[in-house]
């Protein structure tokens, strides 16, 4: 669990590599790229690295409330 403005692509990959989940209160400056809307109003998005050598994008489930 993290407070707003904490999540980065590097941190997300490191946490997800441990098979843990991430819950972030708010992603103000982070603009994940929406991929697909889901029936419950959530959507899948990609968090892309800032550099090409940063690895593949991380898929996020975005819940807006």
KOLKEMI-112020 format. One record per residue: residue in one letter; x, y, z of N, C-alpha, C in turn. Coordinates in steps of 0.001 Angstrom, whole numbers, plus 500000, padded with zeros to 6 digits. Layout:
% residues N
aXYZXYZXYZ...
END
This chain:
% residues 65
x500851498841500000500000500000500000500903501230500000x500583502188499164501418503380499055500549504627499000x501125505728499412500439507003499325500601507560497925x499938508640497641499965509231496301501377509616495873x501566509655494579502796510105493945504027509293494317x503838508025494677504963507183495079505320506162494006x504335505687493266504549504599492327505332505042491095x506292504228490711507034504426489468507087503070488760x507480503080487515507598501832486761508602500898487427x509721501417487874510765500597488501510237499962489790x509574500760490630509022500236491878507938499203491602x507065499480490652505994498540490321506564497196489877x507552497218489013508159495956488548508813495204489700x509477495916490597510154495267491726509138494598492661x508059495290492967507037494726493861506316493561493193x505915493731491939505194492672491245506060491431491031x507362491588490985508263490438490837508207489523492064x507721490041493186507593489232494402506210488591494508x505391488724493467504009488223493427503095488941494413x503458490130494809502613490952495679501738491855494813x500739492467495414499876493431494752500213494819495265x499875495835494491500136497221494873498805497962494904x498585498693495979497422499564496079497949500968496323x497649501883495395498133503259495506496936504185495643x497010505079496605495879505959496900495532506876495734x496528507413495081496253508373494018497464508487493101x497212508552491813498284508671490837498153510005490113x498456511087490791498232512408490221499081512667488985x500393512560489090501255512883487959501418511718486998x500968510546487423501111509352486617499932509246485667x500197509121484399499135509015483402499248507666482698x498691506612483317498772505310482645497969505328481350x498417504582480378497778504524479068496638503497479103x495388503966479029494220503079479104494232502097477939x493958500831478247493912499783477223492513499249477010x491810498914478086490506498282477925489606498581479112x488379499013478822487403499229479875486761497917480284x486425497780481557485803496568482071484367496875482506x483491495877482560482073496097482858481799496778484206x482680496612485186482430497196486507482897498649486626x483343499251485520483772500643485529485269500831485722x485989499772486046487442499847486145488018499695484738x489313499885484609489935499663483312491378499229483464x491857498535482451493253498121482414494058499223481753x495243499459482279496113500495481737497550499989481789x498411500634481044499835500286481042500642501409481640x501569501041482512502529501973483073503831501710482327x504220502636481481505398502439480636506648503019481297x507806502410481032509060502932481588509427504265480939x510222505049481645510652506334481091511725506164480030x512442505033480069513491504758479084513185503450478375x513655503318477158513436502075476399514062500875477084x515178501086477786515871499991478455515209499634479785x514099500287480119513433500072481400512616498806481491x512492498077480396511741496834480408510339497019479854x509549495957479921508202496000479359507254496826480240x506147497278479676505161498005480481504551497113481559x504053497733482611503384497032483689501874497260483502x501083496202483546499639496323483413499025496629484767x498171497654484806497512498078486036496004497931485905x495347497681487020493892497769487092493594499084487784x492939499986487099492663501325487626491232501380488139x491102501797489405489799501954490053489677503426490427x488748504127489801488555505533490122487389505663491089x487613506456492125486525506680493088486570508104493606
END
